């Protein structure tokens, strides 16, 4: 039997086009569930990376622009 020269994507599409609908639908639902899991994981990882990056940017911003010391803004901080 000769080895197929079609890319995997074409084979997958052909499977869904030519297989019995019950079998294709079953596998479609399984693949859909797996892809949702992957999407959730990648979204979570992207959020974690963004959170770390925001933390680094915030620390850098604070280091570049330290908060003014009390009383240095010219306003009185004393209460009568």
Secondary structure, 3 states (H helix, E strand, C coil): CCCCCCCHHHHHHHHHHHCCHHHHHHHHHHHHHHHHHHHHHHHHHHHHHHHHHHHHHHHHHHHHCCCCCCCCCCCCCCCC
